[in-house]
């Protein structure tokens, strides 16, 4: 898969680190600063860092089969079985 990330260099670096925990990153491009876009373009300053993009090539891990989660619901009261057990046939 190809993924395009847009943001500041710091945001993109943090996002790549998070993505690497769930996807295998095969390749990552360099940081490309965004081009100027019209009269509303604000050049980067100390307060407004440069925006840019990075392209990733990633693969998803192979499925490992069904996952069974062992958990209890905390938002509902737990119901106990009746006191008199019926014989199971």
Buried (B, 14 or more C-beta within 10 A) or exposed (E): EEBEBEBBBEBBBEBBEEBEEEBEBEEBEEBEEEEEEEEEEEEEEEEEEEBBBBEBEBEEEEEEEEEEEEEEEEEEEEEEEEEEEEEEE
